[in-house]
Amino acid sequence: MRNKALPIHSLRHTYVVLLMEAETDIKYIQKQLGHGSYQITADVYDHVSKKIKKKNTDRVNSRLNDVFK
C-alpha cells in the first residue's frame, strides 16, 4: 500500500471545520486564515460540515416548534 501525503491545504480545511463545529467566531477564523473579510471565509467554508448543518436545522426546528405551540 502506498502512503499518500495529504496536501497542506487539507490540514487547513480540517482546522477550519473543527473551529466552525466548535462555534468559534467567524471573525476569529478569518484572522487565523488571513482572509481579507469574514465573508470570504464564510463563503468558502460554511458548507463543509454535516454536523453544522444538522445543528442549525435542529435550532430552526426547535424555534419553530416554540413559535407554533
C-alpha positions as CSV (number, residue, x, y, z in Angstrom):
1,M,0.0,0.0,0.0
2,R,1.4,3.4,-1.0
3,N,1.4,6.2,1.5
4,K,-0.1,9.3,0.0
5,A,0.8,12.5,1.6
6,L,-2.1,14.9,2.3
7,P,-1.8,18.4,0.8
8,I,-1.2,21.1,3.5
9,H,-4.5,22.6,2.4
10,S,-6.3,19.5,3.8
11,L,-5.0,20.3,7.2
12,R,-6.1,23.9,6.9
13,H,-9.5,22.8,5.8
14,T,-9.9,20.4,8.7
15,Y,-8.7,23.0,11.2
16,V,-11.4,25.5,9.9
17,V,-14.1,22.8,10.0
18,L,-13.2,21.9,13.6
19,L,-13.3,25.6,14.6
20,M,-16.7,26.1,12.9
21,E,-18.1,23.0,14.6
22,A,-16.9,24.4,17.9
23,E,-18.9,27.6,17.1
24,T,-15.8,29.7,17.0
25,D,-16.4,33.3,16.0
26,I,-16.1,33.7,12.2
27,K,-14.1,36.8,12.6
28,Y,-11.5,34.9,14.6
29,I,-11.4,32.2,11.9
30,Q,-11.0,34.9,9.3
31,K,-8.0,36.4,11.1
32,Q,-6.5,32.9,11.6
33,L,-6.7,32.3,7.8
34,G,-5.6,35.7,6.7
35,H,-8.7,36.3,4.6
36,G,-9.5,39.9,3.8
37,S,-13.1,39.6,5.0
38,Y,-15.1,37.2,7.0
39,Q,-17.5,36.9,4.0
40,I,-14.7,35.1,2.1
41,T,-14.2,32.7,5.0
42,A,-18.0,32.0,5.3
43,D,-18.4,31.5,1.5
44,V,-15.5,29.1,1.3
45,Y,-16.1,27.0,4.4
46,D,-19.6,27.4,5.6
47,H,-21.0,24.4,3.6
48,V,-18.5,21.8,4.6
49,S,-19.8,20.1,7.8
50,K,-22.9,17.9,8.1
51,K,-22.6,18.4,11.9
52,I,-23.0,22.2,11.4
53,K,-26.0,21.7,9.0
54,K,-27.7,19.4,11.5
55,K,-27.1,21.7,14.4
56,N,-28.5,24.7,12.5
57,T,-31.5,22.6,11.3
58,D,-32.2,21.4,14.8
59,R,-32.1,25.0,16.1
60,V,-34.5,26.3,13.5
61,N,-36.9,23.4,14.1
62,S,-36.8,24.0,17.8
63,R,-37.5,27.6,17.4
64,L,-40.4,26.9,15.0
65,N,-41.8,24.4,17.5
66,D,-41.7,27.1,20.2
67,V,-43.4,29.7,17.9
68,F,-46.2,27.3,16.8
69,K,-47.1,25.9,20.2
